[in-house]
Amino acid sequence: MPINLKIEKTIVENAHLINGSGMPKEFRDVLVHVEAYKTTIKKWEEEDFTNHVSYNNYPRSFLNSVSHTYADLKKKQAKMIGMK
């Protein structure tokens, strides 16, 4: 969960850097997953172990989306500074 919380914080604090008019689906899915898991963990703290998973699964496409976006941004950066 600590890594999920860092991912959540990074998305929320840097949302203004996202290209386009909306939040990518993969980012929304990660935020929903993390928020739902907070509820599950809270129940565990209260010794309620009836739920063992989040409301939704961690989006498998998230890492690929981030990697693709990063590569695109690096290409644009290189073009802007005259490297390509």
NORTASUL-V388445 format. One record per helix or strand of 2 or more residues. SS is the DSSP state (h for helix, s for strand). FROM is the first residue (numbers start at 1). TO is the last residue. Records with the same first field share a line. If there is no record, write none. Layout:
BEGIN
SS->FROM-TO, FROM-TO
END
This chain:
BEGIN
h->2-13, 15-17, 25-45, 61-80
END
